[in-house]
Amino acid sequence: MLTDNLLNAHEELQNKPPEEQVKEFWERCEFQHVPDKYCADCGRREGEYWIKEGIGRRIYRLELLEMFGLNNLFKYAVPFYIRYYEDKGMHTAEAWSRLFSEWLQWMTTKIGNDPTLALFWVLREVLCKKK
């Protein structure tokens, strides 16, 4: 029974994370959720979207899920990971070392050869901690 649970958990980790986890992740990276609403000017339904200061455009639900790539993880999420450990008194170089060490561990023991998914889970463990 325990073996089945471990296998199921491992299979779940090998897949992309559920949509809700991806949304929560990006919201922790200061993407602000704007719920589905109607345009004040034309009355047309706009659909939910996310915005982030400095991007200058709306990012809709499907696009947010597609942002799941190494470039965007390093651009938008890694700085929060590094800052988290710096705030705990860790030197910046140590925080980077920890990131790469955990990332390698996830790739070799938990995820397999998917660097994007492994990095997501490393970052999510820190960014989505319950406060």
N, C-alpha and C positions, 0 to 999 in steps of 0.2 A: 504494500500500500504506500509506504513512504517513498519507495523507488518510483512508483507511478507519479506521485506528486512532484518529485524532483524532475522527472522526465518532462512532465507537462510544463513546469516552470521554465525548464531549459528551452523547450520548443517555443514557449511564449516569448522569451527573450530574443530568440532568433528572428522573430517577426518584427515588423515595424510596431512601434508602441501604439496603443489605442488613441484615437483622435482626441479624447478628453485630456490625456496626458500630454500630448503635443501642444494643445491649446494652453494648458496650465504652464508648461515650460516656457512658451514664448511670452506669456503674460508676465512671468517672473523676469524676463529679459526686457521689461518695460514697454512691451507692445500693449497698447490699451484697446480693450474690446469695446466695440460700439455695436449694440444689439440691433437686430433687424428693425427697420423703421421705414416710414414713408417720407419721401422728399418733400420739404416744405414748399418748394417752388412749383413742382409739377405734379405732386401727389403719387408719383411712381414708387413702388416698393424698391428699396435699395439693397436689402439683404445685410446680414451681419458682416462686419469687417474689423480689422485691426489697424491701428495707426501707431507710428513710432516717430518721436521728434527727430527731425533730421532726414527722414526718408522722403517726406513731401508728397506722399500718395497713399491711397487706401490699399490695404492688402486683404483680399477676400479669403473666405474659408479654405477653398481648394488651394489657392496660392500659398497660404500659410502652411498647409500640410506639405506642399511641394518644396518649401524652404528648408526642408530637412536635408541638408548637405554640408559637407565639410567647410566650404567657404563661409556659409551663413553661421554655422556653429562657432567658428573662430571669430567671425566679425561681431556677432551679437551676444553670444553666450559665454565664451571663454573669459572675456573681461570681468564678468560677474563672479565667475569661479575664482579667478586670481584675487579679485578684491575681497572676496569672502575670507580667504586665508590670510591676506594682508591685514585685514581687520582683526584677525585673531593673533596678530603679532608675528606671522611668518614672513620671512624675507621673500621678495618677489621671485628670485631665482629658485628658491625652495618650492614655492607654489607651482611654478612651471614644471619643476622636476616631479613633483607629486602628480600633477595632471598627466604627464607623459607616462609615468610609472603605472598609474591606475588605468590609463587608456590601454597600455600594452597588456596589462593583466586581464582586462575585460576581453581583449581580442584573442588572447591565447587560452583563456580558461572558461569564458562564459559565452561569448558571442560567435567566435569563429572569425573568419577572414572578412569582416565587414567593419572597416574603420569608422564609418559614419555612425552606424548603430552603436558601436562600442563607445564612441565619444559622447553620443547623446546620453547614454545611461550613466556614464561617469559624471557628466555635468548635471544631469537631472537629480542624482543623489544629493548634490549640494544645493542646487537652486530651488528644489521643490521640497526641502525639509520643512516639516511642520514647525511653526514658530511657537 
